[in-house]
Amino acid sequence: MINPVASILEAPLINIFVNQLLFGDSGEFLGFDENEPTSRSGGRPVAVQQIREARKPGGADFFICYVGVQLRDGVAAKAD
């Protein structure tokens, strides 16, 4: 759901921090892509640190906050 929007915005997928859902051939849920830091316990601080590095001058042009599941006021307030 997020990757098509990122493509429209020409945002490199390496800069997208989301849980990638994995599904089997029959559509059954298999789990999360464990390569994504947000899929692991304690992984969100890793993603936040990577985002902080990108927020430094010259690091990123814009940030988008998607809150379709749970609005987090602190995150939304800091999104461009």
N, C-alpha and C positions, 0 to 999 in steps of 0.2 A: 504494500500500500504506500509506503514512504518512497521507495526507490523510483517509481514513475514520476512522482512530484520532483524529486531531486534531479532527475534527468531533464525535466522541463526547465528547471532553474539552473541547469548546467553545473550542479554541485557534484564534485567528485564523490563517488560512493565511499571512498576511503575516509571521507569526512562526515559520514553519517553514523550516528551512534544509536542503534536500535537493536532490539532482540529480533534476530532472524528466525522465523518459525520454520520448522522442517516438517514436510508431509510425505507420506509414502505414496506409492503408485495408485492406491485406491482412495487417496485423500485423507487417510488417517493421520492424526497428529503424532509425530515422532519425538518432538522435543524442540530444543533451541540449538542454534549453531554455537557451540562452545568456544569458538574463536572470537566471538564478540565479548568484550569485557562486561557488558551489561547483562550477559546471560549467567554469570557466575556470582556466587556469594562474595561480597566485597569488591565486585567489579565496577560498581558505579563510581567509587572514588577514583579509580583508574581513568574512566571515561571523563570525569570532571576535570582531572588534572590535564588530560590531553586537550580538552576544550579551553581550559585556562591558558595553555600555551598558545593556542590559536587566537585568543582574544588580545594578545599582545600586539602593539603597533606593527602593521605589515603582515599579520598572521591570517586574517580572514576579512572578507568584504562584508559579510552579514551573517546573522544567526537566526534560525527559525525555531520556535518552540511549538511542538505538537502536543496538545493536551486532550486528545480525543477520548482517552480512557479516564484519566484522573487529572484534574486541574491542580497544579502546584503553584500557588500564588508567587512564591519566591522565584521559581524558574521563569514563569510568564513575565514577571516584572523586569527581568534582566534580558529577555529576548528582544531583538530588534523588531 
